[in-house]
Structures are given as structure tokens and as C-alpha cells.
């Protein structure tokens, strides 16, 4: 079992790295051994959400400096393993660029966040499942539309309104069929228990790679996420870190 210690000015956080995400685990250990994180900040802190760090540009960064874009000259291919690995409170996850420029959801080479989040009621999770189902249908429909791009353009050029409506209905039927076959998104019993009792950020599940979890020092995460921040979400008093490997 691989574990690392994130030593901060607010206390120590012990994190277990998942064997199920070997690329992220090995990269984090490599950077920690190189001292890559040492002297960097938790530069983005949002109460009841998460604390983010790992930007090398944050070392000795003056107040007001734009942070959040630094990192090594590589990304890590996604290892999203949801629902087995999910965004419960204390989860360690990889930051990344958005889907519009990063459709493969590749992770930042160094930036990470630790989840705090909040607790949810059962009915809130059920409503979230409905929203996830709608998004899943939209994603499948968009994929089908791309597959039929030439046909759609020909119908538009010929102003065949009836043909377009017929194709739209066919794609909608195929969308529902594929979603039924794949299964609509649904929180597992383990996720539901974690989100209703412990807390977390369920709306991030399936979007980012979760590659570890806090096993000691969750109270330090709570303290950091509660700290006073500036307009750019940077803590008013810098939270500096050092990361050392405890076990590989």
C-alpha cells in the first residue's frame, strides 16, 4: 500500500494512493521523491468544496499572482474508475482542463485536490441521478449526431424539414436504446452511504480521476477549507506544503 504524507503549515495529512490508478500513483510518488511539491501552496481553497495544490508556480508566489496553470510538460491519461473510486470526503483527485479542450479528461501532471464537500439527503441524490441520466442521454445523442453529420447537413441544405424531423426521432429512439443497454447512472449503496453520512462532491463522479484518500489528518483538511481566502480563492495566509513518501 502506497502512502504519502502532505506536511502543511496547518498540520499533516496522510494519504493512501490507490493501486487501481497506477499511473497517477506512480507519478505522484515520483514527483514527491523529486521534491516537486515542496514549498508549493494549496493555492485554491473553496469552503465546503475542496482544497487544491500542486502548482509549481505557487512557490514563493506573491499575492495577486495568477495561479492554477502550472505543471510539468505532460498530462496523465485518465484512470476514472467510478463508481468504485468516487468523490467522498477526503478523496484525492487529479485536477484537469475542462472537457471543451480536454475531451479525454487527461489529468494535470501535478495539480491535485482533496475533497471536502457536504452531506446530501437521499432525495437530493435521487434528483442528481435524474440530472445525470439526462446528461448521459444528451452525450449519446450528440455522439449519434456527429456520426450522422453528413446526412444532417445534406437534409439542411435541401431544406428537408420532414426528413430532419424523421432523423431526429430515429436518433432519439436510438439514444434511449443505447442508454438502457449501457445502464443509466445510479449511485451505489456505498456512494449513497458516504454522501449522506460523511459528505463529498458527488457531482464530480465520473469526471475526474480519483487516485487516493486521506487516512489521517482529515481535521487538517477541514481547517484548510475553512481558512479565510482572497478573491481568487487563495488563502489569505499561505498554506505551504511538503510531500514525502511514507510507503511505496
C-alpha positions in Angstrom: 0.0 0.0 0.0 1.5 3.3 -1.1 1.1 6.2 1.3 2.4 9.8 1.3 2.5 12.5 4.0 1.5 16.0 3.0 3.1 18.2 5.6 1.4 21.6 5.7 1.6 24.7 7.9 -1.7 23.7 9.3 -0.7 20.1 10.1 0.0 16.8 8.4 -2.3 14.8 6.1 -1.6 11.1 5.4 -2.9 9.9 2.1 -3.2 6.3 0.7 -2.7 6.1 -3.0 -4.8 3.6 -4.9 -3.3 0.6 -6.7 -6.3 0.8 -9.1 -4.8 4.0 -10.5 -1.2 3.1 -11.1 -0.3 5.9 -13.5 -1.4 8.5 -11.1 0.0 6.7 -8.1 3.5 6.3 -9.7 3.6 9.9 -10.9 2.7 11.3 -7.5 5.4 9.2 -5.8 7.9 10.3 -8.5 7.2 14.0 -8.0 7.2 13.7 -4.2 10.6 12.0 -4.3 12.0 14.8 -6.5 10.7 17.4 -4.1 8.5 18.8 -6.7 5.7 19.7 -4.3 7.9 21.1 -1.6 7.3 24.8 -1.0 4.2 24.9 -3.1 0.8 26.1 -1.8 -2.7 25.0 -1.5 -3.4 27.9 -3.9 -7.2 27.3 -4.4 -9.4 26.7 -1.4 -13.2 26.8 -1.6 -15.2 26.2 1.6 -17.5 23.1 1.6 -15.9 22.0 -1.7 -12.2 21.2 -1.9 -8.6 22.3 -1.4 -6.3 22.3 -4.5 -2.5 22.4 -4.8 0.4 21.1 -6.8 1.1 24.2 -9.0 4.9 24.7 -9.1 4.3 28.3 -10.0 2.9 28.8 -6.5 6.4 28.5 -4.8 7.2 31.9 -3.3 4.3 33.4 -5.4 3.5 37.0 -4.4 -0.1 37.8 -3.5 -2.2 38.5 -6.6 -0.2 36.3 -8.9 -2.4 34.2 -11.2 -2.0 30.5 -10.2 -3.5 27.3 -11.3 -2.0 26.7 -14.8 1.5 25.4 -13.8 2.7 21.9 -14.0 5.2 19.6 -15.8 5.1 19.4 -19.6 2.9 16.3 -19.7 -0.6 15.1 -18.7 -1.7 11.7 -17.4 -4.3 9.6 -19.2 -7.5 9.3 -17.2 -8.0 6.4 -14.8 -11.6 7.2 -13.9 -12.9 4.1 -12.1 -16.4 5.2 -11.0 -18.4 4.1 -9.0 -15.6 2.1 -7.3 -13.5 5.2 -6.7 -15.6 8.3 -6.0 -15.5 11.8 -4.6 -16.2 11.1 -0.9 -14.9 13.5 1.7 -11.1 13.0 1.9 -10.7 11.7 -1.7 -7.5 12.7 -3.5 -8.3 13.6 -7.2 -6.4 15.0 -10.1 -7.2 18.4 -11.5 -7.5 18.9 -15.2 -8.6 21.2 -18.0 -12.2 21.2 -19.0 -14.0 18.9 -21.5 -14.1 21.5 -24.2 -10.3 21.4 -24.6 -9.7 18.1 -23.0 -12.4 15.6 -24.1 -10.3 12.6 -23.0 -10.2 14.0 -19.4 -6.5 13.7 -19.1 -5.2 14.8 -15.7 -2.8 17.6 -14.9 0.8 16.3 -14.4 1.0 17.6 -10.9 -2.1 19.5 -9.7 -4.5 17.7 -7.3 -7.3 18.4 -4.9 -8.6 16.9 -1.7 -12.4 16.8 -1.4 -14.4 18.2 1.5 -17.8 18.8 0.1 -21.0 18.5 2.1 -23.5 15.8 3.1 -26.6 15.2 1.0 -30.1 14.0 1.6 -31.4 10.9 -0.2 -33.8 12.9 -2.3 -31.0 15.2 -3.4 -29.0 12.3 -4.6 -32.1 10.9 -6.5 -32.6 14.3 -8.2 -28.9 14.3 -9.1 -29.3 10.8 -10.7 -32.1 12.2 -12.9 -29.8 15.1 -14.0 -27.0 12.6 -14.7 -29.4 10.5 -16.7 -30.4 13.5 -18.8 -26.8 14.4 -19.4 -26.0 10.8 -20.4 -28.8 10.9 -23.0 -27.5 14.2 -24.3 -24.0 12.8 -24.6 -25.2 9.8 -26.5 -27.4 11.9 -28.8 -24.5 14.3 -29.5 -22.4 11.3 -30.4 -25.0 10.0 -32.8 -25.4 13.4 -34.3 -21.7 13.5 -35.1 -21.9 10.1 -36.7 -24.8 11.3 -39.0 -23.2 14.7 -39.6 -23.1 14.5 -43.4 -26.7 13.2 -43.6 -27.9 16.1 -41.4 -26.0 18.7 -43.5 -27.5 17.3 -46.7 -31.0 17.5 -45.2 -30.4 21.0 -44.1 -29.0 22.1 -47.5 -32.1 20.6 -49.2 -34.3 22.2 -46.6 -36.0 18.8 -46.0 -37.7 19.7 -42.7 -39.7 16.4 -42.7 -36.5 14.4 -43.3 -34.8 16.2 -40.4 -37.6 15.5 -38.0 -37.7 11.9 -39.0 -34.0 11.5 -38.5 -34.2 13.3 -35.1 -36.9 10.9 -33.9 -34.7 7.9 -35.1 -31.7 9.3 -33.2 -33.8 9.9 -30.1 -35.0 6.3 -30.2 -31.5 5.0 -30.7 -30.3 7.2 -27.8 -32.8 5.7 -25.4 -32.0 2.2 -26.6 -28.3 2.7 -26.0 -28.7 4.3 -22.6 -30.9 1.4 -21.5 -28.3 -1.1 -22.7 -25.5 0.8 -21.0 -27.5 1.4 -17.9 -28.4 4.9 -16.6 -26.0 6.4 -14.0 -27.0 5.5 -10.4 -25.3 5.9 -7.1 -24.3 2.6 -5.5 -25.2 1.8 -1.9 -21.6 2.6 -0.9 -21.7 6.0 -2.6 -25.1 6.8 -1.1 -23.9 5.9 2.4 -20.8 8.0 2.0 -22.5 11.1 0.6 -25.3 11.0 3.2 -23.2 10.3 6.2 -19.6 11.5 5.5 -20.1 14.0 2.7 -18.3 14.7 -0.6 -18.9 16.1 -4.1 -21.0 13.5 -6.0 -21.5 15.8 -9.0 -17.8 15.3 -9.8 -18.0 11.5 -10.1 -17.0 10.1 -13.4 -15.5 13.4 -14.4 -12.1 13.4 -12.7 -9.6 10.6 -11.7 -9.8 9.8 -8.0 -6.5 8.2 -7.1 -6.3 8.2 -3.3 -7.9 9.1 0.0 -7.0 10.7 3.3 -6.4 8.1 6.1 -5.2 10.5 8.7 -5.5 14.3 9.1 -9.0 14.9 7.8 -9.3 17.6 10.5 -6.4 19.4 8.8 -8.3 19.4 5.5 -11.3 20.8 7.4 -9.1 23.5 8.9 -7.6 24.5 5.5 -11.0 24.5 3.7 -12.3 26.8 6.5 -9.5 29.3 6.2 -10.1 32.9 5.1 -9.4 33.4 1.4 -8.8 36.2 -1.1 -10.9 37.0 -4.1 -9.0 34.4 -6.2 -9.7 31.7 -3.6 -6.1 31.8 -2.4 -5.8 31.6 1.4 -5.1 34.9 2.9 -2.3 33.3 4.9 -0.3 30.9 2.6 -0.7 27.2 3.3 2.6 25.7 2.3 3.2 22.0 1.8 6.0 19.4 1.6 5.2 15.9 0.4 7.2 12.9 1.4 6.7 9.2 0.6 5.9 7.0 3.6 5.5 3.7 1.9 5.7 2.7 -1.8 
